[in-house]
Amino acid sequence: MGVAVSGWPLAKAVSLQGQLGVVSGTLLPVVLARRLQEGDPGGHLHRALSHFPVPEVAERVLKAWFVASGKPANRPFKSVEMPALDASPALTELTVAANFVEVCLAKEGHSGVVGLNLLEKIQIPTLASLFGAMLAGVDYVLMGAGIPRAIPGVLDKLARGEAAELAIDVESSPVATSPASPAAVRFDPQAFCKGIVPALRRPFFLAIVSSATLALTLARKSTGEVNGFVVEGELAGGHNAPPRGPLQLNAAGEPIYGPRDIPDMGKIRELGLPFWIAGAHATPATLAAAQRLGAHGVQVGTAFAFCEESGITPELKTQTLALSRSGQAAVHTDPLASPTGFPFKVLQLTNTISNPTRYAGRPRICDLGYLRQAYTCPDGSIGYRCAGEAVGNFVRKGGTREATVGRKCLCNGLLSTVGLGQIQGNYPEPALVTAGNDVSHLSRYLAPGQTSYLAADVIRVLLAIESIPVSTAQDSLTKFILSPSTS
C-alpha cells in the first residue's frame, strides 16, 4: 500500500492475528535512508541490521545514512541515488538491506507469515529487493501493475543462490540512429555475500491480476511456479488496471469500467490455484461471497491503511476518518496522475496535491526516479524520463508535452503521506494519499466514542459472522502455507 503505509508495524500486527501481513516494497531504500537520518527512533533499524548476514554491508549503510541525533526538521534529507542500470554497489546494498530490515522487523518475535508487495512497473530494484526480503525469510511475494512472468523463475534462482537476470522494458525512440542493446539487471547472491550465501527458502508467489486471461497467461507461461492470485477490481486503491478497449471517461473525468472488466472468477477457479479477491471486500458479507466463488479469502488494503499501526501520519488519518464519518470521504480514479499511465486512486484531501491549487504550486521535480521509464537515446544508449518531471526536460528526452498533463510525482507525494517528505529549498513536499472506494466506510471499525482503531479491529469486524468463524479463515490460509512449492 503506497510507500511505507503498510510498513513493518502494520504487517506484523496483521500477521499476529493469524492473517498474511504484507509489507509494501516500494521505495524502501529511500524509506530506510530517511528513517536513519531521523535518528532511528526506538532503535528498530539498528536492531534489524544487527542480524543482517553480511555485517560489512550493514556497517556501510549505517555509516552512510545514520544521523545519531536526527537531522533538523527544517533541513532536507540527503538524497538517495536514483535507480538506473549502472547503479552503484552502494545503492544495491541499500536496497537489499532496506528490504531485509522491513521483513525482519515484520517477522520479529512470532511465527506468523509476512509477504512483500512489489510493482512490475518498478523493475530495476526488483532483484535486490527480492533477495533482501528472502534473506529475512519472507513467506510470500505479491506483484502486480504489469505482467510479472519472469519473477517465479527469479525466485527459484535466488533460492538456490544462483545469479538472476531481469529484462528491463525500454521504450524505443523514433530518432535513434542505432537500436539499443537488450537491457537487463543482474544480481549475483554469491558476489553479494562474498561466496557464503545463507540457506534461502523460496517464497510463494502470488500474481495480482485483473482478468482471467492474465491469470491464465501467468499460470501457463511464467518462468517458474505461480502459487496463486490476488484478483483486484477497479475499486481497490493505488494503481488500477485500465479498462479494456478505448478509454472513456465519465462526467467526473474517471475511467468508465464495464462488463468486460469484471474478472471471470469461474475461469480463474478452474486454474486450480488459490486466489483472493481485492477491492472493497472488507466486510463479512463480501468475504462470504468471495468464498462462495471459490476464493480462499480477500485482500484488504484501505481499511488497514487508516488504522493506528499504518504509516500514514496521524493528521491525515484524523482528517480522513472525520470525512468518512460525515459521509464526505471521496476518492477520484485519476487516469493521468501516475507517470506509469495506469489509473491511480487519489483521496481528495484539502492539504494534499489532490487539491488543484497545491498541485499547481508544486515545482515539477523528479529527484527519486522510481517511476522513470528507460528509453533509447538517439545514439542507441539508454536514458530515463518521467512524465512527472519538469516538462522541458521530459520533452528534450523525446517525450511529448501532452504526456505530462496532469501527471503527479507519486514518489515524493507518497513519502510525505508517511511523514518522510522532502524539503525542496524552503518548500515542503505535499502529501498524496491513495485509497480505495471503501474509504467511505471506515467508521465501521470505530468503537462507540473512539476516534481511531487497530488492525485487530478490522479483522474482528471482517470475521464477525457465524458462518465463517475465525478458525476457518485462518485454517484455509494455513493449509496453503503448509503446502510448500517444490520448485
N, C-alpha and C positions, 0 to 999 in steps of 0.2 A: 504493500500500500504506500504509494507516494515515495518519499525519501525519509527513512527513519521514523515513519509513523508506526509501522509495525516493526519496531526495534526489538532488541532482546528482552526488555521488561515485559512487553505485551506477549511476545511469542512464548516466553516462559510461563506467564500467567495462564495462557490458554492450555499449554501442554500440561501444566499441573492439574488441570481439570479433566484430564484424560482425552483431550482432543489434540488435533495437529496444529501446533503453533508455528506460524510461518514468519520468517524474517524477510523483510524487503532487502534485496541485494543492490538496489540502485544507488549509485554514488557513494558506496561505503568507504572508499579510500578518502574522499573529502570529509565524510562524517567523522571518521577516526582522527584525521589530521586536525580538524577543528575542535573536537572534544578534548584532544590532548592539549591544544593551545589554550583551552579554557581551564586547564589545570587538572583535568581528570577528577572532578568531584566524586568523592566516595572511593576512589582508587580502583574502580572496577576494571578499567582498561589495563592498568598495570598488572592486576591480578590475572587477567586472561593472558596477557603477553608473557607472564612468567611461565606459562605452560606451553608456549609456542615451541615446536620441536626443533627449530633452528635458532638457537639463542642469539647468535650474532645478528640475525635479521631483526629480531625484536629490539636489540640494543640500538641498531641503526635507526629504526623507526622512532624510538623514544628520543634519541639524540637529535633527530631532525625536527621533531614536532612538539615535544613536550615543553610546556612553559609552567614551571613549578608554581608560581603564584597566580597563574592565569593572565591572559592578555587583558589590557584595559578595555572596558566595554565599548568605548568610543573609538577604538583603533580597529582597522581591518584585520581580517585573518590573513596569514601568509598563504600565498596561492599554491595550489597543487597543480603539478604538470598536467596538461590535457592529454587524454588518451590518443595515441597515434601508433601506426605500425612500427615506428622507430622509437617507441617509448623507452625511457631509461630503465636500467635494472632497479633503480630506487622506486620508481612508480610500480613496477611489478611486485616488488617486495611489500610495498604499502598496500597494494590490492590484496595480495594473499593474506597478509596479516589482518587487514580490516575484516575480511570475511571469516577468518578463523575466530577473531575476537567476538564477533556478533553471535556466531553459532555456539561458541564455547560458553558464553555467558547465558545464552538461552537454555542450554542443556545442563547448566551447573546445578548440582545438588538434587537431582531427581532422575527418574528413569523414563520419563515421557519422551514423545517424539517431536522433532523440530524439522521444519523444512526451510528451504531458501527459494525465494522467488526472483527470477531474472527476466529481463526483456530481450527477446531475439533482436530487437532493433538496436540494442546496445551491444555490439559484437566484440569490439577489441578487448575489453577487460574480462570477457567471459571465461576463458581458460584459467586465468589466475584466480578469478572469483570462485570457480568450482573447486579448484584444488585447495584453496584456503578453507572453504566450508567442509570439504572432505577430511582435511587434517583434524578438524574439530568433531568429526563423527556425524555430520548432517545426515538425517534419515531420508529426506525427500528433496528433490529439486523440481520446482514448478516453473514452466516457461511458456510465455505467450507473446503477443504483439509480433507475430510473424509465423514462420513455418520452421520450427527447430528440429529438422530431420537429422542433423549431424550430432546433436547433443547426446543421445543414448550411446552412440559409439565412443564419443569423447569420454563419457563416464566410465565405460568399460576399460579404456586405455589408462586413464588416470588411476583407476582402482588397482591396476596391475603394475603401476609405477612406470608406465611407458609414456614416451613423448606423444603429444597430441597436436594436431593442427586443425584450424577452423578457418574456412574460406570467408573472406570479407566482401560484402556487396560493394561494388564500385560503380557509380553512375558514369556512363560514357559521355564524352564531350564531342559535339559535332565539329569542333575546330581543332581537335587533337591531330597532330601530324603523324603520330605513330600510336599503335594500340598499347594500352598499359599491360604490364605483365600481370598474371593472376595474383591476387593479393590474398595473403593468409597470415594469421598469427600462429605462433608455435610456442608450446610450453613443455619443458622437459623436467619432470619431477626429480630425476636423478641429478641434473645440474643444479637445480634449486636447493636440494637437500644435501649437496656435496657427496652424492653417492650412497647415502643412507636414508632411504625413503621408509617412513613408518608404514606398518601394515594398514591398508585402507579398505574400507567397506564400500562397495558400490551402492549409492543411494537409489531408491526408487525414483523413477522419472514420470512425472505427470505433465502432460501437454495441455495447455489452456487453449481450447478451441471454441469456435462459434458455429460450427456446422458439422454434420455427419460426414460430408465429403472430406473435410480437412482431417477429421479423426481417422477415417479410413486410409487416407494417404499416409499419415504418420504411422499408423499401425502396420502398414504393409511395406513402406518404403524408407523407414528410418534406418540409420546405420547400426542400430542396436535395439534392445528391447524397450518398448514403451509399456509402462506398468499401469497406466490408467489415464483418465482425462478429467479436467475441470471444464465443464460446458458453460460458457459465460454468455449471458444475454446482454442486450444493449442497455439494461437498467443498472448494470454494475458500474462502479466508479472507475476512475483512471481512464486508460485508453479503451475504446470500444472498437470492434471490427466495423469497417464501413459497410453501409448497406450494399446488398448485391444489386448490380445493374447501375444505371446512371444515377448520380447523386441528385436528389431532390430535397428541398428544404421546406419546412413548414413556415407559418407566419412569424414564428419566433426565431427563425434562422437556424433551426436544428435539423439534422438529417431525418428523413422520413424512412422508417423501417416498416416492412410489410411482411406478408406471409412467407415469402422466400427466405426471410432472415430468421425464421423460427427453426431452431435445430430439430432434426428428426430423431427424437430420443429412441424410437424403436430401432432404427438402423444403428445407432450408437450402442444400444444394448446388445444387438446381435454380434458385435465385435467380441463380446465375452470378456471385456476388461472392466474393472471397477471405474465408476465415474461419479463425480459430484457436480451438482448444479449450482450456478452462481448468478447473482443479480436479483436483489430484492427477494431473497428466500430466507429471511431471518425470523420466521415465525413457526410455531408448531404446525400450523396448517400447511405451510409451504414445504416444510421438512417432510411431513407425511405424504404430500403429493409427489415430492421428488422420489421418495422410496417406493411409492406405488408404480412409478415409471421405471423402476429398476435401479435407481441411483443408490449408492452407498450412503449418501448424505448430501449436505450442502456446504458450499464455501461461503463464509460471511466476512465481509470487509467493513462496510460503513458503520455498522453497529459497534465494532471493536475500535474503529478509528477515533471515536469520541469518548471512550471510556478512560478511566483515570490512568491506566498503565500505558496508553498510547503516547507517541512522541509529540503530538500536536500541542502547541503552547496552551496553557490554561486559559488565557484570554480568548483565544479563538474557539476553544471548546465551550466556554461560558456563553459566548455570543451565539454559537450555532445551536446549543441546547435551548437557549431562550427563544430563538426563532422557531425551532421545531415545536416547542410547547405552544407557541402562539399561532402555529399553522402558517408561518411565513417563510420557512426554510425553502429555498429554491435552488435547483441545480440546472445549469444550462449545458446541453450537449453541444460543445463548440466544434464545428467542423474545421476551424482554422487554427485554434490555439496551439496545437502541438506541431513542432517542426517536423515530426515524423509523417504528417499527412493523415494520421488516424484521428477520428473524432475523439475528443477528450472532455470528460465531465468536469465542469468548473462550478464550485459552490459560490453563489452570489453573496459576497460579504463586502460591506462598505469600505473597509480599510485595506483591501487587497487589490491586486491588479485585475480582478474581475470588474472593478469599478472603472469605467472608461476614462475618467479623469486621471486616476492613478496610473493606468496603463499608458496614457498619452504622455504623462510626465516622467516616465522612466526612460533613462538613456538606453538605447539598444546596445547591449554588451553581451558578448559570448566569451566568457573567461573560464568556463568549466569544461565545455565541449563534449559532454557525454552523448548528446543527440546530434553531433555533427555527422554529416554524410560524406564518405570518401568519394572523390570524383577524379576523373582523368584530366590532368592539365594538358595544355596544348603540346608540350614536349613529351607526353607519354608518362610523366611522373604522376604521383598521386598527391592530391591536395585534399583539404577538408573545408566544408562550408556548412552553415546552419541558417535556416530561414529566419531564425530569431536574432541573428546578429545584425550589425549596422547594415542598412540597406545598400549603401555604396560598396561596402566590402563584399557582400553577397553577389551583387551584380558583376563586380570585377572578376569574381571567381567563376563566372559563367552562369550564375543563377538568374532568374527573372525577377523583376520588380514585383510582379503580380504575386509571386510565391511568398513574398514577405508580408503581405497584407494580413493583419490580424494575428500574426504569429507571436507567441509569448515565450519568454525564457522560462521553461519549466524547471530547469536545473536550479537557478537562483531562487525562483519563487517557492519551490517545494522545500528547499533548505530553510528559507525564512519561516515556513509554516511550523517547523520544529525548533525554532529558536536558534538556528545556526546561519542566519542570513549574513551576507557580506555587507560591508560598508564601502560604497564606491565614492571615494573622496569624502564629502560630507553627506552623501545620500545613502540611507539605509535601504537595502533591497526590500520591497514589499512582498508579502506572502501571496501564495497562490494555493488555494485549498481545493482538493478534489474529493468528491464523494459520490456515492450512487444515489438513486432516487429514493432509497429507503431512509435518507436523512430526515425526511418529513415525519418519520415515526419513531425517532429516538426516545421520545418521552415514555415509551412503553417499558423502558428499562429503569426508569427512575422510581424509586420507592416514594410513597407519600411524604412530602416535606423535604425531600432530598434534591440537591441541585447537581449531583454527579453520580456516576455508577461505576462498577467494576466489571472487568472481563467476566468474572464468575456470574455476575447478574445477567449478562447476555446469554450465557449458556444455560442458566437456570430458567430463564423465560423461554428460550428456544426448545428446551427439552421437557417443559412442564405440560405433558399431555399423557394420559393414561395408556394410550395405545402404543406409545413409543417411550418406554422407560429409559432412563439414562443408561442403564447397563446394556440395553440393546444397541443403542447408537455407538457406545464405546466398544462393545464386543465386535461389531461389524468392522470397525476400524482396526481393532487389534488383530482380528483374523487375517486381514490383508497384510498388516505389518509383519506378522509372524510367518508369512509365506515368501521368503526371500527369493530374489531373482537368481537364476543360475548362470546369468551371463557374466 
